[in-house]
Amino acid sequence: MTWIIDAIRNAGPLPAYLIIAALVFAEDALFIGFILPGETAAVLGGVLASQHHLQLWLILLLVIAAAIIGDTVGYQIGRHFGSRILQIPLLQKRRPQLDRARDLLARKGGSAVFLGRFTAFFRAVMPALAGLSHMPYRRFLAFNIAGGTIWGAAVVLAGYFAGNVYLTAAKTFGPTVTIALLAVLTAAAAAWYLRKRIKARTGQGPAAPPFQSETPSQPVSLETNQPEDPQPPIRPAHTCTVP
């Protein structure tokens, strides 16, 4: 992955555009998004745009188009090759993740195509699974365009704004202090995230108050299915008057 990033950074504008677009396309179309750094390349494209090495509007257009076209190719592969693609050794080694992706698709339908765009493994296999399940192409395309547009714009702009923040901070504090501050913030964010996940898994949190009935229980009559009076009513004694 490092050599790919170095190639993008050291290449001229045209090779950089082509490499970034190819990586984004390949991670969706060839089921290797968890190996090829397509998302990392898109973020790096945003960083290079912030440094005026690339045009922001063009890298946005290329990343979004490559994402949508890559998903479309993955869908067609799944539709034409069927369950045979599930026997690929690369996918068999990740069977639990693949089962989770299939379960998400079964539960969410077209929404899974959109949601899967934001997770590396799901982004790689969800288009093919949608084609394998014979999801109508128009339905797939609608969620594909929505997910590809939002994801592509988000990752490129994240890199663009991160690059601008770094450049501004480096001018003020110097590169060394800026890198140190970013490392501390990253470590703090990672610690907070891990602590949150640990609490969620261990079920820590305020205990629920014990259940209390709003009204005291009363015996119920089996014949009338109504609460019985705790004590029968006392009837007044009849008096007899003698004329």
N, C-alpha and C positions, 0 to 999 in steps of 0.2 A: 504493500500500500504506500510506503514511504517514497518509493521510486516513482510511482505514478504522480503523487503530489508534487515531487520535485520537478517532474517533467512538465507539469502544468505551469508551475511558477516560472520555470526557466525558458519555456517556449515563447514564441512570438504570439501575437494576438490571434492569428488565424489557426495555428495548431492548437492553441489553448481552447478556442471555441469548439473545434472538432473533437478534441479529447473529452471535454466535459460533456458534450452532447452524446458522444458514443458511450460513455460510462453510464449516464442516466438511462439511455435506451437499453443497454445490455443488461442492467440489473433487473429490469422488468421483463424483458423479452426472453432471457435465457436462464431464468431461475437461479441466478447467482448473485442476487442483491446482497446476500449476507457475506459475500466474498469480495466483490468489486465495490469500491467506495463511491457509488453514484451520488449518494447524499453528500458525502464529504466533498466531492468534486464540485457540486452545485454551491455549497457554502463557500468553497475556495474561490469560485467564480465571482461571488458577491464581494469577497474581500479584495480581489484584484480589481473589480469595478470601483471600489471605494478609493483605490490607489491610482485610478485613471489608466490602468493597463488595459481594461476592457470596457466596452460600453454597457451600462447597466440595462438599458432597454433591450439590447440584443441578447445578452446572456439570459435575461428573463424569458424572452421569446423562445430561445433555443431549449432551455431546460424544460419549460412547460410543454413544448411540442414533442420533445424527446420522451418525456414521461407518458404523454397520452398515446403516442405511436407505439412505444414499447409495450404498454399494457395491451394495446390492440393486437399486436403480434403474439403476445403471450396467450391471449384469449383464443386466437385462431389455432395456435398449436394445441391447446387443451381440447378444443372442439374437434380437431381432425385426428389427433393421436389417442384421445381418450385416456383410459386408466393406465396405458403403457407408460406414460410419463411418470407415474407414481413409483415405478420400479427403478428409476434412476438411482444409482448408489448414493449420489450426493444427497438425495432427498430421504432415502432409507435410513441414513445415519441420523437424520433429524425427524424421526417418526413422531415423537410426542408433539413437536411444534407443528408438524404437518396435520396431525389429528386435531389440534386446536384450531388451525386455520379452516379445516373442513367443517368443524362444529360451528365456528363463527359464521361461515357462509350459509350453513343450514338454518341457523337461527335468525340471521339478519337479512339474508338475501342480498339485494343490490346494495344495501347500506354497508355490507362487509367489504365491497370493492372500494368504497370511499374510506372507511375506517382503516382498512388494511394498508392504505397508502402511507400511513404514518408510522408503520413498524417495518423494520428492514426485512425480516423473513416473510411476513405477510405480503409486503409489497412485491416480493419476488415470485410468490406462488399463487396469490389470489387471482390474478387474471387467468391463468391456466385452469385453476379449479372452477372458475366461473364458466369457462368454455366447456370444460369436461361435464359440468352439470347441465349444459344446454340452456343456460340463462339466455333469454332473448337479447339479441345484440343491441337493439335500441335501448333497452333498459341498462345493459352493461355500459354502453357508450355514455349515457347521461351521467352515471356515477363516476365513470372514468374521467370525463372532462372536468367535473366538479372537483374530484380529488386531485387530479394532476395540476389543475390551475392553482388551487389553494396551497398545495404542498410545494409546488415549484416556486411560487411567489414568496412563500414563507421562508424557505431555506436560503434562497438567493438574497432576500432582503435582510435576513438575520446575519449573513456574512457581510453584507454591505454596511450595516449599521455597526457591527462589531469592529470592522476595519476602521470606520470613522472614529469610533470611540478610542481605539488604540492609538491612532495617529494623533488625536487631540491630546490624550493623556501623555503620550511620549514627548510631545513638544513642551508640555508643562513640567512633567516630573523627570523626564529622561527615560530611555528605553529600559534600563535595568530596574528602576523602581516600578515602572508600569508593569513589566512582566511579573515582578514579585507580588504586586497587588492583585493582578489577575489570578495568579496561582493561589493566593490566600482565599479569594472570593470563590474560586472553583472548588477548593477543598471544603470550605464552609457549606457551599450548596450541596456537595456530595454527602457530607456528614448529615445535614438536615434531611436529605432524601432517604438515606439509609436508616436513620432513626425512625422516620415515619413509616417505612416499610416494615421494620422490626416490630413496631407497636401494632401495626395492622395485622401482622401474622400471629403475634402472641395474644392478641385480643385485649390489650391493656386499654383502660379507659374507665370512666365512672361507672360503677355498678348500678344496675337498674333497681329502683325501689321495689320492695316486696309488694306483691299484689294484695290489695285489701278490697274486700267487698264493700260496696257503698251501703248496702242495707244488710242487717243481720238475717241469717238464713232462718227460714220457718219451715216446719213440716208441711208436706204437700199431700193432699188427699188423693188417693189413687182413683177414686170414683169421679171426682169433679175436676181433678188436675188444678185445683186452686189451693192457695195456702190455707192451712187450717188455723183457726184461732188457738192460741196457746191454752186458753181456758174457755170452756163453754160458757155462754152468757147465762147469767142468773135471772131466771124468770120470776116475776113478782107472784107471790102467793095469791090464789083466788079467795076472796072473802064472800061470805054468804050472809045476806041480811034477811032477817025474819020480819015479815010485816007485823 
